[in-house]
Amino acid sequence: MNVSVVLFTADLRVHDHPPLRAALDGSRQVVPLFVRDRAVDAAGFAAPNRLAFLADCLRDLAAELERRGGRLVLRSGGLVEEVCKVAAEADADEVHMAADVSRHAHRREERLRRALEADGRRLHVHETVTTAVTPGALTPSSSDHFAVFTPYFRQWSQQSLRATLGAPRAVRVPDGIGSGELPSRTDLTGLSEGLAPGGETEGRKRFAGWLRSGIAAYEDRHDDLAGDATSRLSPHLHFGTLSPVELVHRARQTGGPGAEAFVRQLAWRDFHRQVLAARPAAAAADYRTKHDRWRSERAAREDVEAWKEGRTGYPIVDAAMRQLRHEGWMHNRGRLLTASFLAKTLYVDWRVGARHFLRLLVDGDVASNQLNWQWMAGTGTDTRPNRVLNPVTQAKRYDPDGTYVRRWVPELAGLDGPLVHEPWKLRGPDRGALDYPDPVVDLSEGLARFKRARARD
């Protein structure tokens, strides 16, 4: 046997792809394989926006492989069973794949390893494919993982990253391996209207543009809601059309405060993944419980629906929630504001918000989504777990002239200046002319409720 299988999961690219390069070692034939895993669908992670982006990624990956003489093999079903079937059909003696951090991924990997070994085949799992630094490689003296970002980042920054790998020039695929049809986003319904296109080609184009004209100002403008000055690369990192190792290398080569700030965000992504790798239960349970008696989605139904629909009466919150619905993506500052508002001002269980985000976010990543929600709910790694973001104060700071609000809440477009952030201050016919709700809760009342719940009053 001189054939390898490369199982693509969250690494849908040909550039800087250690499993693919290892599988090709010694001029071996390779079966590039992607399995539409029914367990992922059953767990509710097959959201329309992500399926559409995935379809783009798979079509682009197939084109890149064909350009090199290869092809992508698609299967659907149980991942372990389908990989073993393909390995048997190709008479392959080894399977290569990227490591992942979730409990589901770990269990799947072990089941696959046992099944392949029973057939006399080997599984090779490669680190630093979806992260820059291996989860678990950095540990403090007193624990198996870092629970605070700053000391983690200090060690992370001192690591020597592996070299970036070029894309292979040729990929030879054995004959006779059947494949399903490539999916298309046109076959899907329920998509966000402004959903961005996916695929490695698009991701590399966006990153190149970001290096040319965006990264230099990132340190100063990353919180500018109206300026839209973030990289928007998170969907490409989630699907692995871009390599975090390559992004760190190239940002550091560019240099400057903006590049340093961008690299710090990539380190945050690694930080959350090392937390989840060490504490997989944190995907659904409090990482550090505060014994909250959260309002459930049923008990807070009207408030939760207003939050989801962008009708809370707080314009900056509503603008961010409408951006999420329209684009399947939200500015990071908006994510912090909307999460703080739901979990602390409305005192609704953070899992309600995390589920809603995962239904819509094209970059809906279990580690980043769940642990960022816990960070804002005060049950995660935040060293100030009782902080509450005031949406009015935040709006005046990060959207001072109201451009972001007017973009996403057009019913307030006629209001001048900072008044757009506090429309409830209007009186008489001016207020009556607005088709916009009053606030669902007074901020002082929400803060008092949270303080009582946390025994902070």
Secondary structure, DSSP 8 states (H G I E B T S, - for coil): --EEEEEESS---STT-HHHHHHTTTT-EEEEEEEEEHHHHHTT---HHHHHHHHHHHHHHHHHHHHTT---EEEEE-HHHHHHHHHHHHT-SEEEEE---SHHHHHHHHHHHHHHHHTT-EEEEESSSSSSS-TTS---TTSSS-SSHHHHHHHHHT----------S-----TT--------GGG--S--TT----SHHHHHHHHHHHHHHTGGGHHHHTT-TTTT-S---HHHHHHTSS-HHHHHHHHHHH-SHHHHHHHHHHHHHHHHHHHHHH-GGGGTS-SS------B-TTTTHHHHHHHHHT-SS-HHHHHHHHHHHHHS---HHHHHHHHHIIIIIS-B-HHHHHHHHHHH-TT--HHHHHHHHHHHHTSSS-SSTT----HHHHHHHHSTT-HHHHHH-GGGTT--GGGGG-GGG--HHHHHT------SS-HHHHHHHHHHHTT--
